[in-house]
């Protein structure tokens, strides 16, 4: 045997012995240091703490591992005069781990190359200084950060314990089945489908709307007015150049059936292209290039002219919308927000919507958001001017593939049941009926509307809580207005354990996100009054809450919220450092220099936009952009809309039964025989789908095509009671956890009108 081979085998035996030594320990203690930011980008410094926070959240899922507390780690590093995210070699790591009482210590860094980011990590045995594990994970976006950290945690647990811990939700589900003849699919779910009588707890009803994919060949015509702010402030940071680039993108994507108007405004309003069918694109592009900056900001004048131009070619069967961009405060014309909102509401009754784009740190985000809300359009926050073309392309990509128009959700509640709040949408409540308008729904998209309901003191064994209906204009198939409805049933219990067995983790996670985002936004606004310490404390409180919920629900959106909170905290820390440390806590926003003031104002707008997006069930706010290519001029880049991924149910959704026909389904137009799309059929589902085909009703009947969504089953361990006090949850050695069937469980309804008469029974051994 060669000396080299002998040496390799010896190292392998040493590594195996180390692993056995670690596995023999009943309680592995791991110290996790912050990851060092080696990207050279100051704005990514927040990832140092954020990545380690998410990693700790994942590692705590293994009951064989204990994480050394962050406060203890900070004490050790302070004593050694080191930073939590400093450069740590193996020798120093061993010393730190020994002082912290850890068996192993995890160190790592964040690097960047071109457009690809990377997490490099090393797990070091404290007793021997041997490197037990090295992992490299690449990622391109904040969503992929979550995936990369989850995979890293899985690798660490498997290396130390020999077990596999799945970082996804405990609850598995089958994908939605899409049908060619249905544009929208509606699902409903309750956070507590079994409610504790007398508890007085609110109930949260979540309505999910999924739209099918619509090709651009099938799209309806556009009638749009592009209204661009060209006030003097648009000259800074090349804002107007980017706006002109976005306008060029709009023109290039229009067809001969589309109508376009171009309006610019500063002190005066100018119609540089009256509303007309798009034919000579070259001429329109030359007009755009000639736009220059001017004086003040007459936003109302530009908006009204945009509406006027759109009205000239208004008709049904097309998208009639104004796209309004501004970077400043409105200081001429109509300046009262209430009056401008009333104008937008009036235009909606006449079939014209408006989307707004706020650029930078100085525009009035409340005004721009409310115009879009009352105008049935979308609101966008553009933090950096070079994002203008990308954000415009996102809106245009949606407009070029509208799936349904005039989409409305109505909730009719039972007596004594009240809708207390609708998150993220304006509501119209009259007696026991609450309506929410979604306006135009884009192709291949997903919308979430969350209702907070209050119940009477006691509901008995069961109650039909509400009936949820969905109505829309099926413009894709040139059909009539479609209306579907589904009852939502809730069951009463006097046993807390029975209630807890049926909690829906999907809805609970969404509610946690909504409340957390609202608290964060409110806390950051307090900086205006100099309440810096209060802001810091609230961000810390929300971080603890979200981290705990992320561990409980294993929801990627909650983990991303951890990133967001660290991002905001880092901005405050940077401002603190640049403005004199302790004295900063006594200052108001106006006491800072313009650079710090602009950053904080942008952060306030970002927090409000984050809340807006979460309220819509969206997740579009970008924590950072990809690194720019050094030799590329952003104004010369060709903007290509990114294709949206096919919508899938949120990770919390539970396995659904096969759809069943119901002749009482309320559908205005005739529906074809449902046929699942081939791309959603996998080999595991083939047998189920063959059975569905055999049971498909005849074409003369109107079958229900929406799948049914179930709420979570209580976890059981074979041979043990379902009493939650006796059941210990485990994720180890789990690849795809399937829970035992339980009869008569409560289910969350889809668009299938059916009444459930039986209450679920949960048998306790005692």
C-alpha positions, 0 to 999 in steps of 0.5 A: 500500500502506498504511503499516500493511500495509507495517509488517506485511510488514516485521515478517514479513520480519524474523521470517523472516530470524531463523528462517533465521538460527537454522535455518542454525546447525548447533547451536542452544543453548537456555537454559531458565529455571524457570517462575514460579509466579504462581498465588498457591498456595505448594503449586504452587511445585514446578512451577517446576522440574518443568515446565522439567525435563520440557521439557528432557527433550522438547527433547533429543529433537531432535539439532539442539538443545543445552540449556544445562546447569542448573548453568551457568544457575544460575552465570549467575543467581547472578552477576546476583543473579537467581532461576532462576524470577524475573521475566525481561523480554526485555532481561534474558533477552538478557543471561542468554542471552548470558552462558550462550552460548545462541542462544535463551532460554525464559521462562515462567509458571504462572497460574490462573483459576477451575479452569483452569491455564495455562502462558505461555511466550516464546522469545526470540532472544538476538542480537536480543531478538525474541520468536520464539514465544509459546505458551499451554497450558491444563490441569486436572490433572497428567496434562494438564501432561505433554500441555501441556509436550509440545505446547510442546516440539513447537512450539519444535522446529518453530519453530526447525528446521522439523521435527516431533518426536512426543513420544509413544513410538516404538512404535505400537499398535492398541487392544484389541478388546473383545468383548461376551461376555468380562469380562476380557482378559489380556495378558502381556509380557517386558521381555527376550523375547530373553535373553542366555545367561550374563548372569544378568540377571533377567527381568520378566514383566508381566501386564495385566488389562483389564475391560470396561465394566459398566453400573449396571443390570447390577450385583450387590447390595452388602452393606457396613458403613460403619465411621467413626472418631469419636474426638476428633481427627476434630473437627479440620479438619472431618474428621467433617463430611466423613466424614458427607458421604461416608456420605450419598453412599453412602446415596444411591447404594444401591438396595432390593436393597442392605444397609447397616450403619453403625458408629461407634467411639471408646473404645466401638463403636456400631452406629447402623444395624444391617445392613438392606436400604436402604429408608428413606433419609431416616431413614438420612440423619438418623441420619448427621447425628446422629454426634458426636465422642468419645474414643480410637480403638478401631479393632479394635472398629469393624472387628470389628463391621463384619465382624459386621454384614456377615456377617449378610446374607452370600451369594454373588453380591453384594459383601460389604465393610467400609469402614473410615475412621480418622485416628489410631493405634489405642490401644484393643482389639487394637493388634498389626498382625499379629493384625489382619491375620490377622483380615482374612485369615480373613474373606477365606476367609469371603467378606468383604473390607475397604477402608481410608481413612487421613485426615491425617498421624497415622494408621498407614499401614502398618496401614491398608495391610496391612489392605487388602492382607490383606483383598483390598480397596483402601487410600486415603490422604486427605491433606486432609479435604475429599478424603474425599467424593471418595475415598469416591465413587471406591470406591463407583463401583467397587463399584457396577459390579463386573465380576468377583470372586475374580480370581486370577493364577497363574504356573507356571514352568519348572524352574530358573525362580523367581519372586523377587518380585511387585510390589504384591501379596501372593504365595502361592508353592508349588514352581513355582506363584505365585498373586496375588489381585486380589479384586474387579475394577471395571468399565472398569479396568486392573490391572498385576501385575509378576513378577521372575523368575530364569533358569538360566545358559543356556536354549539357543535357546528356553524356555517360561518359564512358563504364566500363567493367569487365573481369576475369577467372571463375576458380570456374566453370572451365569456360572460360574468362568472360567479362561484360560491362556497360555504365555510363551516366551523366546528365548536368544542369545549376542549383546547386540545381538540382545537389545537389538533386542527390549527391550520399552519398556513393561515397562522403563518400569514396572519403572523406575517401581516401583524409583524409587518404592521408593527415594523412599519409603525415602529419605523415611522416613530423615527420621525419623532425621535423615538429611536430606542422604541424602534430598536426595541420593537424590531427586536421584539418582532425578530424574536416573534418571527423567528419563533413562528418560522421554527414552528411553521417552517414557512419560507415567508417568515424566514424572509421576514427575518432577513427584512428585519435585519435589513432595517436594523442594519440601516439604523445601526449605520445611521447611528454610527455615522451620526455620533452614536448615543446622541442619535437616540435624542434626535429627530429625523430632521437633525440628520444630514441629507444622506442619512435622512434619505436612507431612513425615509427610503426605509420607511417607504420600504416598510410600508411597501412590504406591508402593502405587498404582504396584504395582497399575498405578494412578496415582491419587495427586493432586499437588494439587487444583483451586482451590476455589471461594471461596463454596462450603462443601465440606460442602455440595457434591454429590459426583458420581463421575467416570466412568473413561475407557475403558481403553486399552493402555499406550503401549508396547504394539505392534501386535497380529495378529488373534486366532486360534481355538484349540479347546484354550482352557480356558474353562469356560462356552460363549463366544458368537461374538466381535463387536467393539464399534462404538466401538473400530472406526475407519475405518483398521481397518474392512478388518481387521475385515471380514477377521476376520469372514470368518475367524470360526469357527463357533459350535460352536467355542470361539474365543479372543477376546483379542488378541495382543500383540507385543514391539517390533521392532528399529528399522531404517533402509532399506538399513542393517544392523539392527546397533544400533551402525550405527543412529542413532535419530531422532524428527524428522519423525515422525507415526506411525512404522511399523517394517518387518515382521520374520519370526519375531519373539518375541511376547508371549502373550495368553490364546491357548494357542499354542507358538512354535517358531521363534527370531527371526532378526536378520541383521547385515550384517557 
